[in-house]
């Protein structure tokens, strides 16, 4: 298989590139920075293509000859910074994704494996974990990133029906793993924990998953997934308190023990966002994040396990590898200082 991977230097994209290459597939990886690609993929045989989803025609020729397009690139990390991000979310995650699908189809690509999010899945009426057919949770209405992913799914589904392009959607949980150079919100969360910058935490939890397991699930979705279908790659549901205790076990850094009430956490997040806006800095504690954690959206990956053969490693292994990778990245900087 000749594969084209967008977001090739991201956490999920770089994991996907490595999985594909390990199975003998040829890979073209779309990146925005050649320097970053050299840092993360320089030891691989991936063919690097520099480009941006805001200008799909500029890299369209590189899609020629590819059989499967894996779409992992998205506007998400910046969403946690101050400001109005909907124009960028809509332009990249919705219109950019549709333009990518249209261009790929025109260039002869037969199948698209798109990365959505399990955040679109609500709970079953009785509170059981949601599956691929469960309607979105109310939190989707206030989380603009989730909204952009829902719209992208709808546009892709309509294009698939009218064009013949095979589209399979995968819906991961909160992705952790080694190789998180950006870092994503998950990587920054671990870095803040290691630096003891998290004195307290809000209630709630989320499904967490290893980037390498999502990558393997995507490769299997390309081979076995049914066109037009969604597959949740959710991993395990853990409370935030559970995640902190796992981090303590693998790193030796004491976990915070103070859990603040939901309303207090919302207030702290609102202040943190306002301060970040005034100082033009970033905050990993957002109102949307607190609301999403409080919603406790559990999801089931049974469909992906049965149809794709998806598997998920223990989360302590994921955190151990993540911590080791992040600490190794800091060592050269410390030595240079």
MIVEX-256251 format. One record per residue (C-alpha): residue in one letter; x, y, z negated. Coordinates in pm, 1 decimal. Example, Ala and Ser with C-alpha at 12.3 -4.5 7.8 and 13.67 -1.06 7.14 Angstrom:
! MIVEX-256251
+------+----------+----------+----------+
! code !        x !        y !        z !
+------+----------+----------+----------+
!    A !   1230.0 !   -450.0 !   -780.0 !
!    S !   1367.0 !   -106.0 !   -714.0 !
+------+----------+----------+----------+
//
This chain:
! MIVEX-256251
+------+----------+----------+----------+
! code !        x !        y !        z !
+------+----------+----------+----------+
!    X !      0.0 !      0.0 !      0.0 !
!    X !    114.0 !    353.5 !     76.2 !
!    X !    -20.7 !    577.3 !   -199.5 !
!    X !    -45.5 !    953.3 !   -238.9 !
!    X !    -52.1 !   1075.9 !   -600.9 !
!    X !   -149.4 !   1430.8 !   -695.9 !
!    X !    -15.8 !   1567.0 !  -1024.8 !
!    X !    288.4 !   1345.4 !   -977.9 !
!    X !    496.7 !   1514.2 !  -1247.5 !
!    X !    217.9 !   1519.5 !  -1507.8 !
!    X !    178.9 !   1272.6 !  -1793.0 !
!    X !    -71.5 !   1050.6 !  -1612.3 !
!    X !     62.9 !   1114.4 !  -1262.5 !
!    X !    422.6 !   1023.9 !  -1345.9 !
!    X !    306.7 !    708.7 !  -1526.2 !
!    X !    101.3 !    616.9 !  -1220.1 !
!    X !    395.4 !    673.6 !   -984.6 !
!    X !    608.2 !    435.6 !  -1191.6 !
!    X !    339.2 !    167.8 !  -1206.7 !
!    X !    285.9 !    183.2 !   -829.7 !
!    X !    658.0 !    163.7 !   -756.1 !
!    X !    702.9 !   -126.8 !   -997.9 !
!    X !    448.1 !   -320.1 !   -791.8 !
!    X !    631.0 !   -253.1 !   -466.3 !
!    X !    403.3 !     18.2 !   -327.5 !
!    X !    532.7 !    322.3 !   -137.0 !
!    X !    449.5 !    650.9 !   -311.8 !
!    X !    428.1 !   1014.4 !   -212.4 !
!    X !    392.5 !   1237.7 !   -518.3 !
!    X !    245.8 !   1587.0 !   -498.1 !
!    X !    410.2 !   1827.5 !   -746.1 !
!    X !    414.6 !   2202.2 !   -796.5 !
!    X !    778.7 !   2214.5 !   -907.6 !
!    X !   1057.4 !   2019.0 !   -741.2 !
!    X !   1283.7 !   2079.3 !  -1043.3 !
!    X !   1029.4 !   1922.8 !  -1278.1 !
!    X !    981.6 !   1633.5 !  -1036.6 !
!    X !   1356.7 !   1576.6 !  -1032.1 !
!    X !   1358.9 !   1570.1 !  -1412.1 !
!    X !   1072.3 !   1320.5 !  -1442.5 !
!    X !   1088.0 !   1118.8 !  -1119.6 !
!    X !   1450.4 !   1159.2 !  -1011.6 !
!    X !   1531.5 !    802.3 !  -1109.1 !
!    X !   1251.1 !    663.9 !   -888.2 !
!    X !   1205.8 !    604.4 !   -516.3 !
!    X !    904.5 !    834.3 !   -496.0 !
!    X !    885.5 !   1073.9 !   -201.0 !
!    X !    822.5 !   1419.8 !   -346.6 !
!    X !    585.3 !   1665.2 !   -176.9 !
!    X !    568.5 !   2020.9 !   -312.3 !
!    X !    221.8 !   2173.5 !   -295.7 !
!    X !    -78.8 !   2312.1 !   -479.4 !
!    X !   -448.0 !   2220.6 !   -486.7 !
!    X !   -529.1 !   2585.1 !   -416.9 !
!    X !   -381.0 !   2537.3 !    -69.5 !
!    X !   -458.9 !   2182.5 !     44.0 !
!    X !   -396.5 !   2247.7 !    417.2 !
!    X !    -32.7 !   2334.0 !    337.8 !
!    X !     47.8 !   1974.8 !    235.0 !
!    X !   -218.1 !   1797.7 !    445.5 !
!    X !     34.1 !   1641.0 !    689.7 !
!    X !    185.0 !   1443.9 !    398.9 !
!    X !   -143.3 !   1254.3 !    366.0 !
!    X !    -90.2 !   1094.6 !    707.4 !
!    X !    -29.8 !    721.4 !    685.9 !
!    X !   -148.8 !    691.6 !    325.1 !
!    X !   -414.4 !    432.7 !    246.9 !
!    X !   -512.4 !    537.9 !   -104.6 !
!    X !   -520.0 !    880.6 !   -267.4 !
!    X !   -488.8 !    890.2 !   -647.3 !
!    X !   -605.2 !   1228.0 !   -776.3 !
!    X !   -471.5 !   1311.3 !  -1124.9 !
!    X !   -398.1 !   1684.8 !  -1084.8 !
!    X !   -634.8 !   1923.9 !  -1263.4 !
!    X !   -653.0 !   2259.1 !  -1433.9 !
!    X !   -685.1 !   2166.9 !  -1800.4 !
!    X !   -384.8 !   2259.1 !  -2015.9 !
!    X !   -431.4 !   2629.5 !  -1944.5 !
!    X !   -796.0 !   2607.8 !  -2051.7 !
!    X !   -681.5 !   2615.8 !  -2413.9 !
!    X !   -520.7 !   2955.2 !  -2364.8 !
!    X !   -712.8 !   3281.5 !  -2417.0 !
!    X !   -921.8 !   3432.3 !  -2138.6 !
!    X !  -1195.1 !   3342.8 !  -1891.9 !
!    X !  -1084.9 !   3023.7 !  -1717.6 !
!    X !  -1399.1 !   2928.7 !  -1527.1 !
!    X !  -1285.8 !   3082.5 !  -1193.6 !
!    X !   -967.7 !   2869.4 !  -1200.0 !
!    X !  -1148.3 !   2560.1 !  -1326.5 !
!    X !  -1405.0 !   2587.6 !  -1048.2 !
!    X !  -1151.1 !   2672.8 !   -778.7 !
!    X !   -908.2 !   2388.9 !   -861.5 !
!    X !  -1109.4 !   2114.6 !  -1029.3 !
!    X !  -1422.3 !   2145.8 !   -814.9 !
!    X !  -1349.4 !   2311.7 !   -481.4 !
!    X !   -987.6 !   2193.8 !   -469.5 !
!    X !  -1091.6 !   1833.8 !   -534.7 !
!    X !  -1356.4 !   1843.2 !   -262.0 !
!    X !  -1112.9 !   2002.6 !    -16.1 !
!    X !   -862.0 !   1729.6 !    -99.4 !
!    X !  -1120.7 !   1457.3 !    -31.9 !
!    X !  -1226.8 !   1614.9 !    297.6 !
!    X !   -867.4 !   1655.9 !    413.6 !
!    X !   -767.9 !   1304.4 !    309.8 !
!    X !  -1062.9 !   1155.7 !    495.4 !
!    X !   -976.6 !   1355.1 !    807.1 !
!    X !   -616.3 !   1228.0 !    785.6 !
!    X !   -722.0 !    864.8 !    771.6 !
!    X !   -709.7 !    791.3 !    396.9 !
!    X !   -962.9 !    520.9 !    322.9 !
!    X !  -1000.9 !    532.9 !    -55.3 !
!    X !   -983.2 !    797.3 !   -327.3 !
!    X !   -938.6 !    710.7 !   -695.1 !
!    X !  -1038.2 !   1024.5 !   -884.1 !
!    X !   -956.0 !   1103.8 !  -1246.3 !
!    X !  -1252.8 !   1239.8 !  -1440.4 !
!    X !  -1294.6 !   1228.8 !  -1821.2 !
!    X !  -1480.1 !   1019.4 !  -2077.1 !
!    X !  -1586.0 !   1351.2 !  -2231.5 !
!    X !  -1876.7 !   1344.1 !  -1986.4 !
!    X !  -2026.4 !   1038.6 !  -2156.1 !
!    X !  -2270.7 !   1083.6 !  -2441.6 !
!    X !  -2378.4 !    834.5 !  -2706.7 !
!    X !  -2654.1 !    579.5 !  -2655.4 !
!    X !  -2992.0 !    675.3 !  -2809.1 !
!    X !  -2920.0 !    455.4 !  -3111.6 !
!    X !  -2570.0 !    597.7 !  -3157.9 !
!    X !  -2386.0 !    311.5 !  -2986.0 !
!    X !  -2088.7 !    393.4 !  -2760.8 !
!    X !  -2184.5 !    536.0 !  -2424.4 !
!    X !  -2118.7 !    361.9 !  -2095.4 !
!    X !  -2090.8 !    474.2 !  -1733.5 !
!    X !  -2467.7 !    526.8 !  -1702.5 !
!    X !  -2511.9 !    724.6 !  -2026.3 !
!    X !  -2608.0 !   1092.1 !  -1969.1 !
!    X !  -2362.0 !   1364.2 !  -2074.0 !
!    X !  -2351.6 !   1481.1 !  -2432.4 !
!    X !  -2478.7 !   1833.5 !  -2516.8 !
!    X !  -2115.8 !   1943.2 !  -2575.0 !
!    X !  -2063.5 !   1933.0 !  -2195.9 !
!    X !  -2274.3 !   2248.9 !  -2167.9 !
!    X !  -2021.6 !   2453.9 !  -2369.1 !
!    X !  -1697.4 !   2283.8 !  -2258.8 !
!    X !  -1609.0 !   2436.3 !  -1923.6 !
!    X !  -1343.0 !   2175.1 !  -1846.6 !
!    X !  -1601.8 !   1898.2 !  -1886.1 !
!    X !  -1844.3 !   2101.7 !  -1674.3 !
!    X !  -1586.4 !   2130.9 !  -1394.4 !
!    X !  -1526.5 !   1755.6 !  -1397.9 !
!    X !  -1898.9 !   1680.2 !  -1387.7 !
!    X !  -1944.8 !   1908.5 !  -1086.8 !
!    X !  -1644.0 !   1751.6 !   -912.9 !
!    X !  -1790.2 !   1403.1 !   -964.4 !
!    X !  -2121.5 !   1514.3 !   -815.7 !
!    X !  -1957.1 !   1674.8 !   -511.0 !
!    X !  -1738.9 !   1369.0 !   -449.7 !
!    X !  -2034.4 !   1134.9 !   -478.0 !
!    X !  -2225.4 !   1336.0 !   -217.7 !
!    X !  -1923.9 !   1348.8 !     14.7 !
!    X !  -1867.7 !    974.7 !    -24.9 !
!    X !  -2226.8 !    901.8 !     71.3 !
!    X !  -2210.9 !   1116.5 !    383.1 !
!    X !  -1859.7 !   1049.0 !    508.1 !
!    X !  -1776.3 !    687.3 !    442.0 !
!    X !  -1472.8 !    771.8 !    229.8 !
!    X !  -1457.8 !    522.0 !    -54.7 !
!    X !  -1449.0 !    704.7 !   -389.6 !
!    X !  -1393.3 !    540.7 !   -728.0 !
!    X !  -1395.4 !    749.9 !  -1046.8 !
!    X !  -1202.3 !    662.8 !  -1361.6 !
!    X !  -1291.2 !    829.8 !  -1691.1 !
!    X !  -1004.0 !    818.9 !  -1943.8 !
!    X !  -1016.5 !    905.7 !  -2309.8 !
!    X !   -769.0 !   1151.3 !  -2466.7 !
!    X !   -441.5 !   1052.9 !  -2300.8 !
!    X !   -115.6 !   1015.6 !  -2497.2 !
!    X !    215.6 !    866.2 !  -2394.2 !
!    X !    586.0 !    913.4 !  -2319.5 !
!    X !    677.2 !   1147.4 !  -2034.5 !
!    X !    454.2 !   1432.0 !  -2155.4 !
!    X !    684.9 !   1710.4 !  -2040.9 !
!    X !    429.8 !   1991.4 !  -2000.3 !
!    X !    321.9 !   1910.1 !  -2272.1 !
!    X !    -50.4 !   1833.9 !  -2255.2 !
!    X !   -270.0 !   1915.2 !  -2553.8 !
!    X !   -196.8 !   1563.0 !  -2681.3 !
!    X !    178.5 !   1614.2 !  -2657.4 !
!    X !    157.3 !   1953.4 !  -2826.3 !
!    X !    -57.6 !   1797.6 !  -3098.0 !
!    X !    216.8 !   1542.9 !  -3169.8 !
!    X !    487.5 !   1811.4 !  -3159.9 !
!    X !    293.7 !   2027.3 !  -3405.7 !
!    X !    249.4 !   1727.0 !  -3633.1 !
!    X !    621.6 !   1649.1 !  -3625.5 !
!    X !    698.8 !   2014.9 !  -3704.4 !
!    X !    451.0 !   2003.1 !  -3997.0 !
!    X !    242.2 !   2282.3 !  -3848.8 !
!    X !    -92.1 !   2113.4 !  -3922.9 !
!    X !   -181.3 !   2165.3 !  -4290.2 !
!    X !   -547.0 !   2060.5 !  -4251.7 !
!    X !   -781.0 !   1917.2 !  -3992.6 !
!    X !  -1151.0 !   1909.6 !  -3896.1 !
!    X !  -1379.0 !   1605.9 !  -3916.5 !
!    X !  -1461.0 !   1385.6 !  -3621.5 !
!    X !  -1284.6 !   1162.1 !  -3376.4 !
!    X !  -1224.0 !   1072.3 !  -3014.3 !
!    X !  -1131.1 !    783.9 !  -2786.6 !
!    X !   -753.6 !    772.0 !  -2737.9 !
!    X !   -566.5 !    587.8 !  -2465.5 !
!    X !   -213.7 !    533.0 !  -2333.8 !
!    X !   -125.2 !    702.3 !  -2002.8 !
!    X !     41.5 !    381.2 !  -1884.7 !
!    X !   -278.7 !    182.0 !  -1942.1 !
!    X !   -484.1 !    440.5 !  -1754.8 !
!    X !   -231.3 !    427.5 !  -1469.8 !
!    X !   -258.8 !     49.0 !  -1448.4 !
!    X !   -637.4 !     76.9 !  -1458.3 !
!    X !   -627.9 !    320.2 !  -1167.2 !
!    X !   -415.3 !     85.6 !   -957.8 !
!    X !   -665.3 !   -190.7 !  -1028.3 !
!    X !   -951.5 !     44.6 !   -943.2 !
!    X !   -789.4 !    102.0 !   -603.9 !
!    X !   -779.8 !   -272.6 !   -542.1 !
!    X !  -1099.5 !   -392.7 !   -710.8 !
!    X !  -1320.2 !    -95.3 !   -791.9 !
!    X !  -1654.2 !    -59.0 !   -617.6 !
!    X !  -1695.8 !    256.8 !   -413.1 !
!    X !  -1929.1 !    507.8 !   -575.0 !
!    X !  -1879.3 !    357.6 !   -920.3 !
!    X !  -1738.6 !    501.0 !  -1242.8 !
!    X !  -1504.7 !    312.7 !  -1474.8 !
!    X !  -1436.3 !    426.9 !  -1830.0 !
!    X !  -1074.9 !    374.7 !  -1943.3 !
!    X !  -1135.2 !    485.5 !  -2298.2 !
!    X !   -901.5 !    286.4 !  -2519.9 !
!    X !   -986.1 !    294.8 !  -2892.0 !
!    X !  -1202.7 !    533.6 !  -3091.4 !
!    X !  -1014.4 !    683.4 !  -3386.7 !
!    X !  -1097.7 !    958.7 !  -3629.4 !
!    X !   -853.3 !   1246.2 !  -3647.7 !
!    X !   -760.5 !   1127.9 !  -3996.9 !
!    X !   -676.9 !    784.0 !  -3853.1 !
!    X !   -454.6 !    939.4 !  -3585.5 !
!    X !   -262.4 !   1137.4 !  -3847.0 !
!    X !   -205.6 !    827.2 !  -4058.6 !
!    X !    -78.7 !    637.0 !  -3752.4 !
!    X !    157.5 !    926.1 !  -3676.7 !
!    X !    282.3 !    915.8 !  -4034.9 !
!    X !    353.5 !    543.6 !  -4006.5 !
!    X !    549.5 !    567.3 !  -3681.5 !
!    X !    737.2 !    891.6 !  -3755.0 !
!    X !    782.5 !    905.2 !  -4130.9 !
!    X !    642.2 !   1260.8 !  -4135.1 !
!    X !    374.2 !   1301.6 !  -4404.5 !
!    X !     23.6 !   1336.0 !  -4265.5 !
!    X !   -200.5 !   1623.4 !  -4374.4 !
!    X !   -455.7 !   1512.1 !  -4630.4 !
!    X !   -692.0 !   1811.2 !  -4633.7 !
!    X !  -1002.4 !   1778.3 !  -4417.2 !
!    X !  -1199.8 !   2101.3 !  -4388.4 !
!    X !  -1579.0 !   2104.8 !  -4334.3 !
!    X !  -1705.2 !   2140.8 !  -3978.5 !
!    X !  -1835.8 !   2496.1 !  -4021.9 !
!    X !  -1508.0 !   2606.7 !  -4177.2 !
!    X !  -1313.7 !   2443.5 !  -3895.2 !
!    X !  -1526.0 !   2629.4 !  -3639.1 !
!    X !  -1449.5 !   2957.1 !  -3811.4 !
!    X !  -1076.0 !   2884.5 !  -3823.9 !
!    X !  -1078.3 !   2789.6 !  -3455.2 !
!    X !  -1261.9 !   3111.2 !  -3363.1 !
!    X !  -1004.4 !   3317.7 !  -3553.4 !
!    X !   -717.0 !   3122.5 !  -3395.9 !
!    X !   -855.3 !   3186.3 !  -3047.4 !
!    X !   -908.8 !   3555.8 !  -3118.4 !
!    X !   -554.2 !   3590.3 !  -3253.0 !
!    X !   -412.6 !   3409.2 !  -2951.4 !
!    X !   -606.2 !   3643.6 !  -2723.8 !
!    X !   -472.2 !   3952.0 !  -2901.4 !
!    X !   -112.4 !   3829.5 !  -2912.2 !
!    X !   -117.7 !   3659.0 !  -2568.9 !
!    X !     -6.1 !   3333.5 !  -2726.6 !
!    X !   -154.9 !   2982.1 !  -2728.4 !
!    X !   -350.0 !   2779.4 !  -2980.5 !
!    X !   -422.6 !   2406.9 !  -2976.0 !
!    X !   -718.9 !   2458.8 !  -3211.0 !
!    X !  -1014.4 !   2570.5 !  -3002.4 !
!    X !  -1383.6 !   2599.3 !  -3075.9 !
!    X !  -1456.0 !   2354.4 !  -2792.0 !
!    X !  -1205.8 !   2107.2 !  -2934.4 !
!    X !  -1361.4 !   2119.2 !  -3281.3 !
!    X !  -1708.7 !   2071.8 !  -3133.6 !
!    X !  -1595.0 !   1776.7 !  -2924.0 !
!    X !  -1433.5 !   1606.8 !  -3224.8 !
!    X !  -1743.7 !   1663.9 !  -3436.4 !
!    X !  -1965.5 !   1509.1 !  -3166.6 !
!    X !  -1788.4 !   1176.2 !  -3224.7 !
!    X !  -1837.4 !   1061.0 !  -2866.7 !
!    X !  -1751.4 !    691.0 !  -2860.4 !
!    X !  -1731.0 !    521.8 !  -2522.3 !
!    X !  -1720.3 !    162.2 !  -2404.5 !
!    X !  -1461.4 !     35.6 !  -2154.8 !
!    X !  -1627.8 !   -303.6 !  -2108.4 !
!    X !  -1712.2 !   -244.6 !  -1742.2 !
!    X !  -1349.1 !   -164.2 !  -1657.7 !
!    X !  -1230.3 !   -461.6 !  -1860.7 !
!    X !  -1468.2 !   -701.4 !  -1685.4 !
!    X !  -1446.3 !   -568.7 !  -1327.5 !
!    X !  -1090.9 !   -434.1 !  -1315.3 !
!    X !   -917.0 !   -642.4 !  -1578.4 !
!    X !   -825.1 !   -324.0 !  -1768.7 !
!    X !   -632.1 !   -372.1 !  -2093.2 !
!    X !   -526.9 !   -132.1 !  -2368.7 !
!    X !   -222.4 !   -159.2 !  -2591.5 !
!    X !   -240.6 !    -87.5 !  -2966.6 !
!    X !   -240.8 !    288.0 !  -3025.8 !
!    X !     42.2 !    271.7 !  -3278.4 !
!    X !    264.8 !    148.5 !  -2994.4 !
!    X !    157.0 !    446.6 !  -2784.0 !
!    X !    234.0 !    690.4 !  -3064.3 !
!    X !    569.2 !    528.3 !  -3139.9 !
!    X !    675.6 !    561.7 !  -2775.9 !
!    X !    538.6 !    916.0 !  -2753.4 !
!    X !    720.6 !   1032.0 !  -3065.2 !
!    X !   1046.0 !    869.1 !  -2952.7 !
!    X !   1025.6 !   1033.8 !  -2609.2 !
!    X !    944.2 !   1379.7 !  -2745.1 !
!    X !   1221.5 !   1359.8 !  -3003.5 !
!    X !   1470.6 !   1251.2 !  -2736.3 !
!    X !   1380.1 !   1559.0 !  -2530.7 !
!    X !   1456.1 !   1785.9 !  -2825.7 !
!    X !   1796.1 !   1632.6 !  -2901.2 !
!    X !   1984.6 !   1779.1 !  -2600.7 !
!    X !   1852.0 !   2126.0 !  -2684.7 !
!    X !   1954.6 !   2086.4 !  -3048.7 !
!    X !   2302.8 !   1968.7 !  -2946.2 !
!    X !   2346.3 !   2265.5 !  -2710.8 !
!    X !   2251.8 !   2507.2 !  -2987.5 !
+------+----------+----------+----------+
//
